């Protein structure tokens, strides 16, 4: 055989070295991003908890005016709540804290308060058991450092106006807490 022709076949795909380098780069990126992701998730749970409490209070007030009778919102564990018609004991709706905000912590003012009652015209009235009505709820997380936390406050006025505010936002911004709410909400 006078002329041997050797054909070389080119293989396609990745070598083991290339795969190991790609996995190492991916691991480094995940390692770098994980703390930011954890902070984002905890702040999302704070927002979810505050918005859940806000929705419950707005529901209680709306049901009170719709039915023209007193309706109570009672806070349960963490950010959970139950809305009840006082005259009949009918539970309108309830929310468990595990619905998107299981690590959110709440602090209620005044101390010892755990419910608020709305009259048939939507105003806050005295609770039937003479406990003070809720005026302010701070929603925060103990899982992340305080400097990274975006705590929120849910406030309810005597007129029945319920809103969520951010104590870290400067006055003049609609998301800021009114001057009556102290910095840090509590």
Residue, then its C-alpha position, 0 to 999 in steps of 0.5 A: x500500500x503505497x499511500x495510507x491516508x489517515x482520516x482524523x475524526x473531530x469529536x463534538x461535545x465537551x471534555x471532562x475538564x471543560x465541564x468541571x470548569x463550567x461547574x466551578x464557575x456556576x458554584x462560585x456564582x451561586x455562592x456569591x448570589x446566595x446571601x442577596x437571594x436570602x435577603x430578597x426572600x426575607x424582605x419579600x416575606x415582610x412585604x407579603x405579611x404587611x400586605x396580608x394584614x392590610x388586606x385583612x383590616x380593609x376586609x374587616x372595615x369593608x364588611x362592617x360598612x357593608x353589613x352595617x354592624x361591628x366586625x372584628x379583626x383578631x391577629x393570630x400567630x405571626x401575621x395571621x388573622x381572622x375577621x369575624x362579625x361580632x353580632x353573629x360570630x360568623x367568620x368572614x375570612x381568615x389567613x394563616x401566617x404560613x401563606x407567604x410570610x412564615x418567617x415574618x415577625x409582628x409587633x403590635x401596639x399598643x402592648x397587649x392588643x391583638x384585635x381591632x373592631x370596626x363599626x358599621x360606618x367603618x370607624x375604629x371602636x372600643x373592643x367588646x372585651x375592653x382591650x385596647x384596639x390595634x393602632x400599629x403593627x410592625x412587620x419585620x424579620x429576625x432571619x436577616x440583619x436589621x440593616x438589611x431588613x425592609x421593615x414595614x408598618x401597618x397603621x390604623x387610625x381612629x377614623x378607620x384609615x388603614x395603610x402600610x408605610x415604610x419608616x426608612x422612607x423620607x417624609x414627603x414620599x407617599x410610602x413614608x410613615x406619617x410623623x406620628x409614627x416614630x422611626x422604626x415604627x415602634 
